[in-house]
Amino acid sequence: MTENKVKLLGIAGSLRTASVCKAVLRKIAANATEDFSVEPFDIGSVPLYNEEIDYELPLEPIADLRNAIAGCDAVVIVSSEYNYGMPGVLKNTLDWASRPAKLSRFIDKPVLVITASPAFTGGVRAQGQIAETLRSMGANVLAVPQIVIGSVHQKITDGEFDDPSTEAFIMNTLTKLIDAVRDARK
């Protein structure tokens, strides 16, 4: 492992075992090189946000979430779109990560948002909502290029993401995220 290796945290905005978002994250992790690593974080154990319990010692899943975000160099979020918006489970996770107020674990954290949908629009509406929420938390969301994967179910083979042109586009964009992390280290 090199000193300059960039540690990415991968968050899939879905709880499904056979989630296409998880398949995209697995593909990104499979392409890890000496330049970067990807550590997935399963949001399935994150409880519904409740401000009353947030002021107590954090629950273990919340402490794990906050520590994972604080301990990485950048975050890659791959999310689906439900009813023209961000999945509730992802919004809930971001709410926990943003607390306590003004102590968001995302402050100055580079983030790449990828959306995927069976629709040809690729979850573009959710992409905007996720980016807006992250920016309100102080994250440095990679603005361009936006990655939206339309007709995603046609790009899944035996449960794995299988679309070389989209994969190449994602990896090229990931290089920009890694470069942003390295520039921030200087």
Backbone as a chain_set.jsonl record, in Angstrom:
{"seq": "MTENKVKLLGIAGSLRTASVCKAVLRKIAANATEDFSVEPFDIGSVPLYNEEIDYELPLEPIADLRNAIAGCDAVVIVSSEYNYGMPGVLKNTLDWASRPAKLSRFIDKPVLVITASPAFTGGVRAQGQIAETLRSMGANVLAVPQIVIGSVHQKITDGEFDDPSTEAFIMNTLTKLIDAVRDARK", "coords": {"N": [[0.849, -1.181, 0.0], [0.585, 2.157, -0.867], [1.728, 5.373, 0.317], [0.237, 7.433, -0.753], [-2.186, 6.338, -1.326], [-5.63, 6.474, -1.87], [-8.382, 6.385, 0.214], [-11.528, 5.249, -0.236], [-14.927, 5.476, 0.699], [-17.673, 3.484, 0.2], [-21.081, 3.866, -0.375], [-24.16, 2.428, -0.758], [-27.334, 3.364, -1.775], [-29.474, 1.664, -1.076], [-31.232, -1.108, 0.314], [-31.613, -3.638, -0.599], [-30.512, -6.967, -1.154], [-29.831, -7.86, -3.714], [-29.27, -5.48, -4.969], [-28.86, -3.117, -7.59], [-27.299, -0.927, -7.203], [-25.461, -1.744, -5.282], [-24.182, -3.615, -6.861], [-22.902, -1.958, -8.733], [-21.133, -0.617, -7.007], [-19.584, -2.814, -6.184], [-18.318, -3.371, -8.601], [-16.761, -1.072, -8.924], [-15.069, -1.377, -6.695], [-13.799, -3.727, -7.457], [-12.161, -2.78, -9.398], [-10.211, -1.467, -8.053], [-6.987, -0.112, -7.467], [-3.436, 0.304, -6.908], [-3.682, 2.934, -6.397], [-6.095, 3.523, -5.111], [-8.525, 2.42, -2.654], [-11.6, 0.735, -1.86], [-13.988, 0.809, 0.573], [-16.851, -0.714, 1.507], [-19.891, 0.457, 3.029], [-22.502, -0.758, 4.866], [-25.691, 0.358, 5.022], [-27.85, -0.741, 6.232], [-28.112, -1.22, 8.977], [-28.525, 1.199, 10.139], [-30.503, 3.104, 12.234], [-33.799, 4.688, 12.187], [-33.716, 8.232, 12.023], [-33.584, 10.007, 15.048], [-33.73, 12.711, 16.924], [-33.777, 12.91, 19.687], [-32.384, 10.673, 20.696], [-29.972, 11.173, 19.607], [-28.469, 12.951, 21.074], [-27.513, 11.548, 23.162], [-25.0, 9.093, 24.028], [-23.696, 7.938, 20.981], [-25.443, 5.404, 19.149], [-24.15, 2.167, 18.312], [-24.237, 1.522, 15.428], [-24.423, 4.113, 14.41], [-22.166, 5.408, 15.385], [-20.302, 3.837, 14.03], [-20.922, 4.544, 11.363], [-20.367, 7.345, 11.344], [-17.643, 7.303, 12.06], [-16.599, 5.862, 9.903], [-17.024, 7.623, 7.761], [-15.541, 9.841, 8.63], [-13.037, 8.664, 8.63], [-12.292, 8.177, 6.014], [-10.974, 9.2, 2.788], [-12.582, 10.133, 0.754], [-15.972, 9.9, -0.463], [-18.068, 7.628, -2.169], [-21.19, 7.544, -3.448], [-23.729, 5.468, -4.486], [-26.825, 5.412, -5.825], [-30.279, 4.533, -6.122], [-33.387, 5.676, -7.566], [-36.39, 6.642, -6.168], [-39.734, 7.185, -6.779], [-39.224, 9.623, -8.121], [-37.241, 10.677, -6.513], [-34.713, 10.822, -3.869], [-33.893, 7.812, -2.19], [-35.518, 6.996, 0.882], [-34.042, 5.644, 2.855], [-31.4, 6.336, 2.3], [-31.472, 9.13, 2.646], [-32.063, 9.204, 5.368], [-29.688, 8.081, 6.393], [-27.847, 10.047, 5.623], [-28.845, 12.143, 7.166], [-28.214, 11.273, 9.795], [-25.415, 11.318, 9.554], [-24.965, 14.001, 9.346], [-25.179, 15.16, 11.782], [-24.083, 15.985, 15.167], [-25.548, 19.245, 14.69], [-23.723, 21.373, 12.563], [-21.482, 19.839, 12.801], [-21.099, 18.016, 10.828], [-20.028, 15.009, 9.36], [-19.372, 15.136, 6.801], [-18.222, 17.559, 6.145], [-16.203, 19.38, 4.026], [-15.553, 17.029, 2.704], [-14.718, 15.203, -0.145], [-17.06, 14.047, -2.541], [-18.496, 11.679, -4.696], [-21.343, 11.263, -6.579], [-23.391, 8.794, -7.842], [-26.076, 7.761, -9.79], [-28.542, 5.26, -10.464], [-30.952, 3.652, -12.464], [-33.818, 1.749, -13.575], [-35.203, 3.176, -15.425], [-34.759, 5.189, -18.382], [-33.771, 7.641, -17.692], [-32.033, 7.365, -15.603], [-32.052, 8.032, -12.868], [-31.7, 10.744, -12.491], [-33.138, 12.787, -11.233], [-33.059, 12.132, -8.514], [-30.339, 12.337, -8.199], [-29.839, 15.116, -8.209], [-31.151, 15.854, -5.832], [-29.712, 14.42, -3.892], [-27.15, 15.529, -4.188], [-27.71, 18.21, -3.505], [-28.479, 17.935, -0.81], [-26.081, 16.916, 0.271], [-24.335, 19.071, -0.225], [-25.473, 20.965, 1.468], [-24.624, 19.968, 3.822], [-22.007, 20.536, 3.836], [-20.316, 19.118, 2.156], [-17.978, 18.462, -0.51], [-19.107, 18.108, -3.402], [-18.495, 16.35, -6.323], [-18.995, 17.997, -9.195], [-19.071, 17.756, -12.005], [-18.162, 15.219, -14.308], [-21.651, 14.357, -14.275], [-22.824, 11.242, -13.184], [-25.136, 9.164, -14.369], [-26.883, 6.241, -14.584], [-28.761, 4.874, -16.84], [-31.442, 2.585, -17.69], [-30.497, 0.45, -16.151], [-30.916, -2.226, -15.38], [-30.54, -3.669, -17.672], [-27.878, -3.774, -17.782], [-26.858, -5.523, -16.038], [-25.508, -8.605, -15.313], [-25.933, -11.811, -14.257], [-26.221, -10.827, -11.631], [-24.19, -8.98, -11.426], [-22.657, -5.849, -12.277], [-22.278, -5.052, -15.629], [-21.152, -3.449, -17.991], [-19.072, -2.291, -20.106], [-18.52, 0.291, -21.308], [-19.842, 2.173, -19.663], [-18.616, 1.52, -17.271], [-15.963, 2.287, -17.836], [-16.351, 5.044, -18.076], [-17.157, 5.658, -15.454], [-14.809, 4.959, -14.061], [-12.992, 6.778, -15.144], [-14.092, 9.156, -14.195], [-13.828, 8.676, -11.489], [-11.097, 8.893, -11.253], [-10.831, 11.651, -11.382], [-11.98, 12.341, -8.936], [-10.145, 11.153, -7.175], [-7.876, 12.616, -7.854], [-8.739, 15.12, -6.925], [-8.773, 14.65, -4.177], [-6.043, 14.218, -3.723], [-5.021, 16.712, -4.493], [-6.112, 18.282, -2.483], [-4.67, 17.395, -0.337], [-2.24, 18.602, -0.609]], "CA": [[0.0, 0.0, 0.0], [1.393, 3.367, -0.947], [1.352, 6.497, 1.168], [-0.73, 8.278, -1.452], [-3.406, 5.592, -1.629], [-6.846, 7.175, -1.473], [-9.36, 5.483, 0.817], [-12.896, 5.623, -0.581], [-16.023, 4.81, 1.381], [-18.771, 3.249, -0.733], [-22.412, 3.774, 0.226], [-25.253, 2.138, -1.691], [-28.594, 3.895, -1.256], [-30.48, 0.616, -1.195], [-31.077, -2.19, 1.284], [-31.801, -4.932, -1.259], [-29.323, -7.798, -1.335], [-29.523, -7.876, -5.144], [-29.322, -4.084, -5.415], [-27.982, -2.719, -8.694], [-26.35, 0.047, -6.645], [-24.388, -2.544, -4.684], [-23.435, -4.218, -7.971], [-22.013, -0.914, -9.267], [-20.053, -0.436, -6.024], [-18.679, -3.976, -6.271], [-17.509, -3.212, -9.816], [-15.758, -0.046, -8.619], [-14.096, -1.993, -5.782], [-13.029, -4.712, -8.221], [-11.196, -2.035, -10.211], [-9.266, -0.762, -7.181], [-5.582, -0.258, -7.841], [-2.554, 0.817, -5.856], [-4.043, 4.336, -6.177], [-7.262, 3.692, -4.244], [-9.255, 1.265, -2.137], [-13.015, 1.018, -1.612], [-14.546, 0.115, 1.736], [-18.305, -0.526, 1.496], [-20.583, 0.617, 4.312], [-23.882, -1.226, 4.763], [-26.557, 1.272, 5.778], [-28.991, -1.499, 6.73], [-28.227, -1.201, 10.441], [-28.732, 2.578, 10.594], [-31.901, 3.268, 12.637], [-34.441, 5.935, 11.78], [-33.159, 9.355, 12.771], [-34.359, 10.5, 16.181], [-32.873, 13.702, 17.568], [-33.723, 12.669, 21.128], [-31.307, 9.738, 21.033], [-28.72, 11.654, 19.026], [-27.703, 13.698, 22.069], [-26.917, 10.577, 24.067], [-23.883, 8.433, 23.359], [-24.241, 7.407, 19.727], [-25.626, 3.971, 18.982], [-23.012, 1.581, 17.599], [-24.269, 1.722, 13.973], [-24.21, 5.53, 14.099], [-20.735, 5.644, 15.617], [-19.603, 3.195, 12.908], [-21.142, 5.386, 10.186], [-19.626, 8.603, 11.485], [-16.21, 6.996, 12.022], [-16.25, 5.457, 8.536], [-16.958, 8.839, 6.938], [-14.4, 10.638, 9.094], [-11.792, 7.955, 8.372], [-11.995, 7.989, 4.589], [-10.554, 10.399, 2.057], [-13.693, 10.571, -0.099], [-17.131, 9.007, -0.426], [-18.78, 7.347, -3.416], [-22.568, 7.133, -3.176], [-24.457, 4.958, -5.642], [-28.208, 5.366, -5.354], [-31.412, 4.426, -7.036], [-34.347, 6.775, -7.466], [-37.738, 6.179, -5.864], [-40.765, 8.217, -6.921], [-38.558, 10.858, -8.552], [-36.436, 11.255, -5.444], [-33.717, 10.08, -3.127], [-34.488, 6.814, -1.304], [-35.604, 7.405, 2.279], [-32.974, 5.043, 3.65], [-30.19, 7.133, 2.089], [-31.68, 10.423, 3.312], [-31.931, 8.932, 6.794], [-28.255, 7.9, 6.663], [-27.209, 11.364, 5.522], [-29.268, 12.92, 8.335], [-27.375, 10.857, 10.92], [-24.03, 11.758, 9.325], [-24.886, 15.467, 9.4], [-25.402, 15.598, 13.161], [-24.825, 17.154, 15.592], [-25.528, 20.394, 13.775], [-22.447, 22.024, 12.276], [-20.394, 18.876, 12.965], [-21.296, 17.013, 9.791], [-18.829, 14.253, 8.984], [-19.133, 15.405, 5.382], [-17.626, 18.88, 5.919], [-15.018, 19.37, 3.157], [-15.291, 15.68, 2.21], [-15.06, 15.015, -1.559], [-18.086, 13.02, -2.742], [-18.981, 11.386, -6.041], [-22.692, 10.697, -6.548], [-23.788, 8.042, -9.032], [-27.429, 7.234, -9.668], [-28.859, 4.195, -11.409], [-32.391, 3.4, -12.485], [-34.289, 1.023, -14.748], [-35.676, 4.174, -16.392], [-33.678, 5.726, -19.215], [-33.258, 8.868, -17.07], [-30.909, 6.994, -14.751], [-32.106, 8.575, -11.512], [-31.169, 12.112, -12.512], [-33.827, 13.642, -10.25], [-32.48, 11.806, -7.203], [-28.964, 12.856, -8.199], [-29.888, 16.518, -7.79], [-31.527, 15.925, -4.417], [-28.592, 13.925, -3.082], [-26.088, 16.545, -4.242], [-28.14, 19.377, -2.731], [-28.394, 17.573, 0.61], [-24.662, 16.83, 0.633], [-23.766, 20.432, -0.192], [-25.969, 21.632, 2.679], [-23.859, 19.389, 4.92], [-20.625, 20.978, 3.704], [-19.526, 18.225, 1.308], [-17.49, 18.931, -1.812], [-19.669, 17.171, -4.372], [-17.925, 16.448, -7.659], [-20.12, 18.519, -9.978], [-19.073, 17.232, -13.371], [-19.421, 14.898, -14.967], [-22.646, 13.623, -13.502], [-22.955, 9.86, -13.643], [-26.467, 8.584, -14.246], [-26.885, 4.983, -15.332], [-30.118, 4.544, -17.259], [-31.708, 1.199, -18.104], [-29.444, -0.273, -15.437], [-31.158, -3.669, -15.314], [-29.99, -4.257, -18.889], [-26.422, -3.756, -17.628], [-26.565, -6.462, -14.957], [-25.409, -9.991, -15.754], [-25.738, -12.69, -13.096], [-26.12, -10.031, -10.416], [-23.022, -8.087, -11.444], [-22.687, -4.764, -13.261], [-21.527, -5.504, -16.793], [-21.283, -2.506, -19.099], [-17.715, -1.751, -20.201], [-18.415, 1.726, -21.606], [-20.213, 2.907, -18.447], [-17.545, 1.251, -16.308], [-14.83, 3.153, -18.196], [-16.74, 6.414, -17.732], [-17.095, 5.752, -13.991], [-13.41, 4.922, -13.621], [-12.403, 8.058, -15.543], [-14.591, 10.154, -13.246], [-13.209, 8.351, -10.206], [-9.753, 9.473, -11.311], [-10.984, 13.075, -11.03], [-12.207, 12.385, -7.494], [-8.863, 10.83, -6.542], [-7.022, 13.802, -8.06], [-9.223, 16.173, -6.019], [-8.284, 14.292, -2.839], [-4.589, 14.459, -3.683], [-4.809, 18.167, -4.525], [-6.464, 18.814, -1.161], [-3.606, 16.999, 0.601], [-1.048, 19.444, -0.821]], "C": [[0.891, 1.239, 0.0], [0.852, 4.438, -0.02], [0.23, 7.322, 0.555], [-2.042, 7.572, -1.775], [-4.61, 6.328, -1.052], [-7.862, 6.144, -0.987], [-10.762, 6.016, 0.54], [-13.881, 4.814, 0.255], [-17.162, 4.683, 0.381], [-20.086, 3.072, -0.003], [-23.429, 3.532, -0.879], [-26.551, 2.596, -1.048], [-29.734, 2.916, -1.384], [-30.19, -0.461, -0.163], [-31.149, -3.57, 0.641], [-30.481, -5.678, -1.415], [-28.879, -7.774, -2.796], [-29.579, -6.476, -5.752], [-28.358, -3.818, -6.573], [-26.944, -1.709, -8.206], [-25.169, -0.675, -6.007], [-23.544, -3.207, -5.768], [-22.464, -3.21, -8.585], [-20.851, -0.679, -8.304], [-19.069, -1.603, -6.046], [-17.773, -3.858, -7.489], [-16.417, -2.175, -9.593], [-14.672, -0.644, -7.732], [-13.216, -3.004, -6.511], [-11.968, -4.049, -9.089], [-10.187, -1.259, -9.37], [-7.836, -1.101, -7.592], [-4.72, 0.162, -6.664], [-2.873, 2.278, -5.539], [-5.194, 4.516, -5.194], [-7.81, 2.354, -3.768], [-10.699, 1.702, -1.889], [-13.479, 0.153, -0.446], [-16.055, 0.339, 1.725], [-18.845, -0.344, 2.913], [-22.035, 0.23, 4.109], [-24.777, -0.357, 5.643], [-27.77, 0.562, 6.386], [-29.178, -1.463, 8.235], [-28.478, 0.196, 11.006], [-30.207, 2.763, 10.964], [-32.491, 4.56, 12.08], [-33.929, 7.069, 12.651], [-34.129, 9.815, 13.851], [-33.445, 11.43, 16.966], [-32.746, 13.465, 19.071], [-32.602, 11.708, 21.507], [-29.961, 10.185, 20.482], [-27.857, 12.378, 20.054], [-27.108, 12.799, 23.144], [-25.668, 10.025, 23.388], [-24.415, 7.802, 22.083], [-24.38, 5.884, 19.764], [-24.475, 3.431, 18.142], [-23.084, 1.772, 16.079], [-24.008, 3.178, 13.565], [-22.751, 5.894, 14.304], [-19.927, 5.044, 14.472], [-19.716, 4.041, 11.644], [-20.283, 6.638, 10.251], [-18.12, 8.368, 11.426], [-15.758, 6.597, 10.62], [-16.116, 6.675, 7.628], [-15.747, 9.671, 7.329], [-13.072, 9.996, 8.705], [-11.443, 7.736, 6.916], [-11.553, 9.31, 3.969], [-11.688, 10.989, 1.23], [-14.785, 9.511, -0.035], [-17.695, 8.859, -1.834], [-20.158, 6.826, -3.024], [-23.188, 6.68, -4.488], [-25.889, 4.73, -5.177], [-29.195, 5.16, -6.488], [-32.282, 5.665, -6.864], [-35.713, 6.162, -7.21], [-38.698, 7.351, -5.977], [-40.166, 9.591, -7.198], [-37.675, 11.461, -7.468], [-35.432, 10.293, -4.844], [-34.418, 9.034, -2.249], [-34.454, 7.28, 0.156], [-34.47, 6.869, 3.128], [-31.656, 5.81, 3.48], [-30.319, 8.485, 2.776], [-31.518, 10.273, 4.814], [-30.456, 8.797, 7.189], [-27.528, 9.236, 6.617], [-27.601, 12.249, 6.702], [-28.427, 12.554, 9.556], [-25.95, 11.383, 10.762], [-23.868, 13.261, 9.48], [-24.955, 16.013, 10.817], [-24.214, 15.288, 14.044], [-24.634, 18.318, 14.624], [-24.143, 21.024, 13.742], [-21.233, 21.12, 12.523], [-20.537, 17.722, 11.975], [-19.982, 16.316, 9.477], [-18.476, 14.488, 7.52], [-18.475, 16.765, 5.123], [-16.296, 18.72, 5.181], [-14.66, 17.992, 2.603], [-15.659, 15.612, 0.727], [-16.041, 13.845, -1.714], [-18.42, 12.912, -4.225], [-20.341, 10.72, -5.892], [-22.976, 10.046, -7.898], [-25.223, 7.588, -8.798], [-27.683, 6.223, -10.776], [-30.343, 3.88, -11.309], [-32.747, 2.54, -13.691], [-34.82, 1.966, -15.825], [-34.488, 4.711, -17.197], [-33.055, 6.976, -18.613], [-32.181, 8.597, -16.029], [-30.919, 7.557, -13.341], [-31.627, 10.003, -11.402], [-31.861, 13.022, -11.493], [-33.296, 13.383, -8.843], [-31.068, 12.362, -7.098], [-28.93, 14.299, -7.694], [-30.221, 16.665, -6.316], [-30.381, 15.487, -3.509], [-27.488, 14.972, -3.033], [-26.455, 17.769, -3.413], [-28.042, 19.105, -1.229], [-26.944, 17.534, 1.065], [-24.015, 18.209, 0.713], [-24.227, 21.18, 1.057], [-25.23, 21.14, 3.92], [-22.383, 19.768, 4.847], [-19.741, 20.099, 2.847], [-19.08, 18.927, 0.032], [-17.923, 17.909, -2.861], [-19.031, 17.417, -5.727], [-19.061, 16.801, -8.617], [-20.201, 17.939, -11.386], [-17.958, 16.21, -13.513], [-20.378, 14.206, -14.003], [-22.726, 12.214, -14.07], [-24.361, 9.379, -13.323], [-26.498, 7.353, -15.147], [-28.331, 4.608, -15.619], [-30.225, 3.103, -17.711], [-30.739, 0.231, -17.432], [-29.672, -1.781, -15.401], [-30.652, -4.393, -16.564], [-28.468, -4.358, -18.817], [-25.968, -4.649, -16.474], [-26.584, -7.872, -15.541], [-25.081, -10.85, -14.539], [-25.475, -11.901, -11.818], [-24.968, -9.045, -10.367], [-23.164, -7.041, -12.553], [-21.763, -5.125, -14.408], [-21.807, -4.591, -17.986], [-19.946, -1.781, -19.25], [-17.635, -0.251, -20.48], [-18.795, 2.57, -20.387], [-19.147, 2.721, -17.376], [-16.336, 2.148, -16.585], [-15.122, 4.606, -17.835], [-16.665, 6.632, -16.223], [-15.644, 5.817, -13.533], [-12.68, 6.205, -14.0], [-12.826, 9.16, -14.572], [-13.987, 9.926, -11.864], [-11.783, 8.893, -10.138], [-9.797, 10.949, -10.942], [-11.203, 13.239, -9.527], [-10.896, 12.133, -6.744], [-7.896, 11.995, -6.688], [-7.434, 14.938, -7.129], [-8.753, 15.909, -4.592], [-6.801, 14.611, -2.732], [-4.267, 15.948, -3.716], [-5.092, 18.785, -3.162], [-5.402, 18.479, -0.118], [-2.394, 17.915, 0.522], [-1.069, 20.681, 0.038]], "O": [[1.836, 1.339, 0.783], [-0.314, 4.418, 0.375], [-0.625, 7.847, 1.268], [-2.914, 8.148, -2.426], [-4.604, 6.747, 0.105], [-8.161, 5.167, -1.675], [-11.138, 7.089, 1.014], [-13.688, 3.621, 0.486], [-17.571, 5.676, -0.22], [-20.2, 2.228, 0.887], [-23.549, 4.322, -1.815], [-26.834, 2.251, 0.099], [-30.843, 3.294, -1.761], [-29.035, -0.697, 0.191], [-30.784, -4.565, 1.268], [-29.46, -5.086, -1.766], [-27.685, -7.677, -3.082], [-29.905, -6.321, -6.929], [-27.2, -4.234, -6.544], [-25.837, -1.647, -8.74], [-24.019, -0.267, -6.171], [-22.331, -3.347, -5.614], [-21.333, -3.563, -8.921], [-19.706, -0.555, -8.738], [-17.86, -1.4, -5.939], [-16.593, -4.204, -7.422], [-15.279, -2.367, -10.019], [-13.484, -0.441, -7.985], [-12.027, -3.123, -6.216], [-10.987, -4.687, -9.471], [-9.396, -0.483, -9.906], [-7.531, -2.22, -8.004], [-5.219, 0.354, -5.555], [-2.398, 2.812, -4.537], [-5.273, 5.54, -4.515], [-7.593, 1.31, -4.384], [-10.981, 2.89, -1.731], [-13.373, -1.073, -0.479], [-16.505, 1.469, 1.915], [-18.322, -0.916, 3.869], [-22.726, 0.818, 3.278], [-24.632, -0.343, 6.865], [-28.624, 1.21, 6.992], [-30.292, -1.657, 8.722], [-28.628, 0.358, 12.217], [-31.078, 2.599, 10.108], [-31.77, 5.415, 11.566], [-33.731, 6.904, 13.855], [-35.323, 9.99, 13.608], [-32.493, 10.979, 17.601], [-31.715, 13.785, 19.662], [-31.939, 11.903, 22.526], [-28.924, 9.635, 20.852], [-26.634, 12.412, 19.916], [-26.289, 13.246, 23.946], [-25.321, 10.451, 22.287], [-25.483, 7.189, 22.101], [-23.547, 5.179, 20.333], [-23.889, 4.166, 17.347], [-22.078, 2.152, 15.479], [-23.44, 3.439, 12.505], [-22.164, 6.608, 13.491], [-18.976, 5.661, 13.991], [-18.73, 4.237, 10.934], [-19.553, 6.948, 9.309], [-17.397, 9.148, 10.807], [-14.658, 6.954, 10.196], [-15.193, 6.747, 6.817], [-15.011, 10.151, 6.466], [-12.087, 10.698, 8.476], [-10.397, 7.164, 6.613], [-11.732, 10.383, 4.545], [-11.75, 12.201, 1.028], [-14.552, 8.379, 0.388], [-17.789, 9.827, -2.589], [-20.279, 5.8, -2.355], [-23.176, 7.41, -5.479], [-26.138, 3.955, -4.253], [-28.972, 5.554, -7.632], [-31.947, 6.58, -6.111], [-36.148, 5.271, -7.94], [-38.498, 8.389, -5.346], [-40.552, 10.588, -6.589], [-37.389, 12.658, -7.512], [-35.317, 9.135, -5.243], [-35.436, 9.34, -1.628], [-33.478, 7.883, 0.602], [-33.984, 7.56, 4.024], [-30.88, 5.915, 4.43], [-29.376, 8.941, 3.421], [-30.904, 11.12, 5.463], [-30.033, 9.342, 8.209], [-26.692, 9.523, 7.473], [-26.779, 13.025, 7.189], [-27.974, 13.442, 10.279], [-25.347, 11.842, 11.732], [-22.762, 13.746, 9.719], [-24.803, 17.217, 11.021], [-23.411, 14.416, 13.712], [-23.68, 18.355, 13.847], [-23.487, 21.181, 14.772], [-20.092, 21.579, 12.463], [-20.141, 16.592, 12.261], [-18.944, 16.964, 9.343], [-17.408, 14.085, 7.059], [-18.197, 17.088, 3.968], [-15.39, 18.025, 5.642], [-13.56, 17.812, 2.081], [-16.792, 15.928, 0.365], [-15.87, 12.792, -1.099], [-18.603, 13.916, -4.914], [-20.481, 9.734, -5.169], [-22.822, 10.665, -8.95], [-25.548, 7.086, -7.722], [-27.122, 6.312, -11.868], [-30.916, 3.844, -10.22], [-32.064, 2.59, -14.714], [-34.882, 1.602, -16.999], [-33.349, 4.682, -16.73], [-31.936, 7.344, -18.972], [-31.483, 9.523, -15.615], [-29.882, 7.558, -12.677], [-31.193, 10.433, -10.333], [-31.232, 13.93, -10.95], [-33.105, 14.321, -8.069], [-30.648, 12.807, -6.029], [-28.099, 14.657, -6.859], [-29.641, 17.503, -5.626], [-30.116, 16.113, -2.483], [-26.952, 15.269, -1.965], [-25.613, 18.309, -2.696], [-27.573, 19.953, -0.47], [-26.611, 18.061, 2.127], [-23.232, 18.477, 1.624], [-23.459, 21.945, 1.641], [-25.213, 21.817, 4.947], [-21.596, 19.365, 5.703], [-18.528, 20.305, 2.807], [-19.725, 19.864, -0.439], [-17.193, 16.966, -3.164], [-19.021, 18.543, -6.226], [-19.976, 16.005, -8.826], [-21.291, 17.666, -11.889], [-16.911, 16.348, -12.881], [-19.96, 13.558, -13.044], [-22.7, 12.019, -15.286], [-24.727, 9.208, -12.16], [-26.175, 7.431, -16.332], [-29.035, 4.09, -14.753], [-29.229, 2.475, -18.07], [-30.227, -0.692, -18.067], [-28.705, -2.543, -15.393], [-30.369, -5.591, -16.519], [-27.841, -4.959, -19.689], [-24.839, -4.541, -15.997], [-27.553, -8.279, -16.182], [-24.067, -10.635, -13.873], [-24.611, -12.265, -11.02], [-24.791, -8.348, -9.368], [-23.715, -7.314, -13.619], [-20.599, -5.465, -14.193], [-22.596, -4.924, -18.871], [-19.714, -0.766, -18.593], [-16.758, 0.419, -19.936], [-18.142, 3.575, -20.106], [-18.814, 3.663, -16.656], [-15.754, 2.706, -15.655], [-14.244, 5.317, -17.346], [-16.171, 7.661, -15.763], [-15.296, 6.651, -12.698], [-11.829, 6.672, -13.244], [-12.012, 9.994, -14.177], [-13.673, 10.881, -11.154], [-11.323, 9.304, -9.072], [-8.899, 11.445, -10.262], [-10.673, 14.168, -8.917], [-10.586, 12.835, -5.782], [-7.173, 12.325, -5.747], [-6.577, 15.644, -6.598], [-8.376, 16.839, -3.878], [-6.36, 15.209, -1.751], [-3.34, 16.397, -3.041], [-4.394, 19.704, -2.735], [-5.252, 19.196, 0.872], [-1.61, 17.999, 1.468], [-0.142, 21.49, -0.021]]}, "num_chains": 1, "name": "protein.A"}
